[in-house]
């Protein structure tokens, strides 16, 4: 029986339930299709390309703004950090060699 006379909302609920079941089945068919997978892959490719372009433009704009405000860019700060780390390692080597020389001089003074 399509309509239940005892409950006015039962017919609407029945129609809505059948509609949701049918829509769910159709959506499952669409999502499982090869065309849908290809469309999603194309969309993701476009999104990745666009995001890469926007990121590149952001870096260019950031570099220009850094130049205008006379502040270092991220790349310049990174290069400075790399150079300072290298300088620190060289100073550590000098410190070790100086300590060794002081020890040797102390040993020679003790022998004399």
C-alpha positions as CSV (number, residue, x, y, z in Angstrom):
1,X,0.0,0.0,0.0
2,X,1.4,3.4,-1.0
3,X,-0.3,5.6,1.5
4,X,-1.0,4.9,5.2
5,X,-4.2,6.8,6.1
6,X,-3.4,6.5,9.8
7,X,-0.2,8.6,9.6
8,X,-0.1,11.6,7.4
9,X,3.7,11.8,7.3
10,X,4.2,8.1,6.5
11,X,3.7,8.6,2.8
12,X,6.2,11.4,2.7
13,X,8.7,9.4,4.8
14,X,8.2,6.4,2.4
15,X,8.8,8.5,-0.7
16,X,11.8,10.2,0.9
17,X,13.3,6.8,1.9
18,X,12.9,5.4,-1.6
19,X,14.3,8.6,-3.1
20,X,17.4,8.4,-0.8
21,X,18.0,4.7,-1.5
22,X,17.7,5.3,-5.3
23,X,20.0,8.4,-5.1
24,X,22.5,6.5,-3.0
25,X,22.6,3.7,-5.5
26,X,23.1,6.1,-8.4
27,X,25.9,7.9,-6.5
28,X,27.6,4.6,-5.9
29,X,27.4,3.8,-9.6
30,X,28.8,7.2,-10.6
31,X,31.7,7.1,-8.1
32,X,32.6,3.6,-9.2
33,X,32.8,4.6,-12.9
34,X,36.0,5.1,-14.8
35,X,34.8,8.5,-16.1
36,X,34.4,9.8,-12.5
37,X,37.9,8.6,-11.6
38,X,39.4,10.3,-14.7
39,X,37.5,13.5,-13.9
40,X,38.8,13.5,-10.3
41,X,42.3,12.8,-11.5
42,X,42.1,15.7,-14.0
43,X,40.8,18.0,-11.3
44,X,43.5,17.1,-8.9
45,X,46.1,17.6,-11.6
46,X,44.7,21.1,-12.3
47,X,44.6,21.9,-8.6
48,X,48.2,20.8,-8.1
49,X,49.4,22.8,-11.1
50,X,47.5,25.9,-9.9
51,X,48.8,25.5,-6.3
52,X,52.3,25.3,-7.7
53,X,51.9,28.4,-9.8
54,X,50.4,30.3,-6.8
55,X,53.2,29.2,-4.6
56,X,55.8,30.3,-7.1
57,X,54.1,33.7,-7.5
58,X,53.9,34.1,-3.7
59,X,57.7,33.5,-3.5
60,X,58.3,36.1,-6.2
61,X,56.0,38.7,-4.5
62,X,57.6,37.9,-1.1
63,X,61.1,38.5,-2.6
64,X,60.0,41.8,-4.1
65,X,58.4,42.9,-0.9
66,X,61.6,41.9,1.1
67,X,63.6,44.0,-1.3
68,X,61.3,47.0,-0.9
69,X,61.4,46.8,2.9
70,X,65.1,46.0,2.9
71,X,64.8,42.8,4.8
72,X,66.4,39.5,3.9
73,X,64.5,36.9,2.0
74,X,64.0,33.4,3.4
75,X,66.6,32.0,1.0
76,X,69.1,34.7,2.2
77,X,68.5,33.8,5.8
78,X,68.9,30.1,5.0
79,X,72.2,30.8,3.2
80,X,73.4,32.9,6.1
81,X,72.5,30.1,8.6
82,X,74.4,27.6,6.4
83,X,77.5,29.9,6.4
84,X,77.4,30.5,10.1
85,X,77.1,26.8,10.8
86,X,80.1,26.2,8.6
87,X,82.0,29.0,10.4
88,X,81.1,27.5,13.8
89,X,82.5,24.1,12.7
90,X,85.7,25.8,11.6
91,X,86.0,27.6,14.9
92,X,85.5,24.4,16.7
93,X,88.3,22.8,14.7
94,X,90.6,25.8,15.5
95,X,89.6,25.5,19.2
96,X,90.5,21.8,19.2
97,X,93.9,22.4,17.5
98,X,94.6,25.3,19.9
99,X,93.9,23.1,22.9
100,X,96.2,20.5,21.5
101,X,99.0,23.1,21.0
102,X,98.6,24.4,24.5
103,X,98.8,20.8,25.9
104,X,102.0,20.2,23.8
105,X,103.5,23.4,25.0
106,X,102.6,22.6,28.6
107,X,104.3,19.2,28.2
108,X,107.4,20.8,26.7
109,X,107.6,23.3,29.6
110,X,107.3,20.4,32.0
111,X,110.2,18.6,30.3
112,X,112.5,21.6,30.4
